[in-house]
Amino acid sequence: MKRLTLYVLALGLLLVGCDRHKSEDVKLAAKTTADISAATLAQQARIAGAFYDALVPKLKTCWSNVEGKGEVEFKLTYKKVGEQWLWQQAEVAKSDLSDKARSAAQDCLKNSARGTGFPANRNEANSSVDRFVITWGWPVPFPENPSELAQMISTGGGGGNPECPKSCFDCAGTPGVPGTTRCVATCSGYLTCQEDGTGDGCKMTPVGGNCVTGWSGGFQGVFIAAKHDGIRF
């Protein structure tokens, strides 16, 4: 009897787990091009502002130790604690600097990022997503005027090609085919998107997280939120 009871309990837990996984499927309503553009601008401004407020004042104190001229891209990990995204770790993802300069930049950013963070928005605070991975590039050296760096972050450094790398996905209506939707590459949206053929939206399965692309200086960055459960997307 005890063995039967344990079996029933185990089966119940398994079914609960399946239901929970199924509930993580998210329906993405189809958006217009204007909707997607507006969301991208808002996210880019949000992340750029958070970096400028939290990191730039501290980075200025040690960034002069980074020799050479170029760009360095960091992979920054933030963990959700309450309603805040708090910095956890940083590593160099890409750089055209010397090994010595890369090491100096990494030390500078780690020391500057320690204890920093930014607020989670309402949707993030209520979500099971508890980790942000932000890949973001910085110019070497910084402009002499910090306000110029803020401008570079928000506009992409004024480069000749203002188009961001479309590393994200969102759901949009299919042009010329009423009643259908498709997953499109975007600068802001989701890490995954699945077309379901219903005509009223797409699915993101499983819920992997959010994605934003942007700039810092002339470099192009990628902003990713992912579930902190060992699954990579």
N, C-alpha and C positions, 0 to 999 in steps of 0.2 A: 504493500500500500504506500509506504514511504517513497519507494522508487517511482510509482505512478504519479504521486503528488509532485515530485521533483521534475518529472517529465512534463507535466502540465504547466508548471511554473516556467520552465525553460522555453516551452513552445510559446507561452504568452509573451515572454520578453522578446523573443524573436519576432513575433508579429508586431509588437509595439515598435521595435526598431525599424521594421519594414515600412510601417505607416509613417514614421518620422522622416525616413529618407524620402518617401514619396511626397510628403508635404513640402520638401525643400524645392520641388520643381516650381519654377517661377514663370508666370505668363508675362511676356513682354508685349505691351500694347504697341501697335505700329505708330511711329512718329513721322512727322514731316521733316524735311531737310532743315527748316527753320528751327524746329524743336531741338534737333540734334546739335545744331550750331550754337544755340543759346545755352544748352547744357554744357557743351565743351568750354565755351568762354567762361561760364560761371565756375566750373571746376578748376580751370587753369588759373583763374584769378584767385581762387581760394587757396590753392596749394602754393602759388607764388607768394601770396601775402603771408601765409604761415611761415614759409622759409625766410622771407625777408625780415619778419618781426623776430623770429626765434633764433635763427642761425647767423644771419649776416652780421649783427653787432658783435658776436663772439668770434666769428671767422676772421673778422678784420684784424684781430689782435695777433694772429699767427699766420695768416695767409701769405704775408710778405716773406715768410721762410720758404715758400714753395718757389723753386727756381725755374726759370725757363718761360716760355710763352706757348700757350695751347689751351687744352681743355681736359678736364678729368670728370668722369661720370661715376657716381656712387650708387650703390644699391643700399638703401636705407630701410631698415625694418622697424615698424612701430607696432605696439601691442595695445589693444583697447583695455583700459583700466577705468571702470566706471563709465563716464561720458567723455573721456579724454583718450587721444592717441598718444602714447608715450614712447619715446625713442628707445630702441633696444640695442641695435648694432648697425655697423656700417662696413662696407667693403668696396674696394675699387672694382667697378665693372668694366671700365674701358678708359683708356687714356693715351694721348700721344706725347706724354712727358717722359723724362728719364725715370729709371727705377728710384733714384734718390728723391726726385721731386714727387713721384707718386706716393712714396712712403711718408714724406713730409705732409702732403695734402691729406692723407688718410689720418695721420696723427692729429692734425689740426681739426679736421671735421669731427673725429671721435670725441676729442676734448670739448669741442664747442657744442656738439649735439647732446652731450650727457645732461640729463635732467630736463630736456626740452620736449615739447609736444604741441598738440593743437586740438581744439574741440572736435568731437564727433558730432555730425549733424543728427537730426532727429531719426532719420531712417537708419543710420549706422548704429546709433545708440540702442535701437530696438532690434538689431539684426544679430544673427549668430556669428557673423563675420567678426573675428577679433584680432586680425592682423592686417597691417598695411605694408606692402613692399613698394617702396618708391625708388625708381631709378632716375637720377637727376644729374645733369651735368652743370659744371661751374667753370667759368673762364679763369685762366691764369695769364697775367695777374688780374686782380680786380680793378675796375675803373677807379680813378682817384676819388671821384665823387660818388658816394654810396647810392645816391638817388639815380645815378646812371645805371647802376646794377639792377635796381628795381625796375627800371624801364626796360632793360635788356631781358629780364626774366619774363615780363608780361608781354613783350612783343616779339620775342625770339631773336633779340640782338640786332634787329633791323637788317637782317640778311636779305639777300635777293630772293630767296624762296621762303615765303611765309607759311607754306603748307606744312602741317605737322605730320609726323609718321603715323599712319592709320593702323595702330596696333590693337585697337579695340573693336568691339562689335556692338551693333544695336539693330533694332527691328524697324523696317520701313516698308511702306507700300511699294509694290512693283509698278514702275511707271508704265502706263499704257495697258495694264492688266488689272482692271478693277476687281476688288474682292480677293486679292492675293497679297501676301506679305513675304518679305525676304530678309535674311541677315545681311547687313552691309558693314564694311570696314569703316570705322570712324576714329576720331581723335579722342572720343570720350564715350564711355558706355560700359560694356561688360567683357569679361575675359572669354566667355563662351556664349554662343547663340545657336539655337537649333530651329530650323524651319519646320513647322508642323503641318502646313498645308491647309489650315482651317480658314485662312483669309482674314482672321481678326487678330492676329498677333503671332509671336514666335515664343519658343521656350528656351530657357537657360537651364540646362540640366547636366550635372547637379549645380547647386548654387556655388559657384567658384569664387565670385567676388566682382568688384568693380574695377574699372581700368580708365586711366586718363593719361594722355600724352601732352607734353608741353616743352618749354624751352627754359634754359638758363644761360645767358650769354648766347653764343652761336650754336651751342650744343642742343640736342634734342633729347628729351627725357621721357620715361614711361612710368606711369603711376599705377600701381596694382594693389587691389585688396583681395586677400584670399582667405579661405577657411583655414584655421590653425588646427588641422586634424591630420597632418602628415600627407595629405593628398596634394599633388602638384598639378597645376593646370597650365 
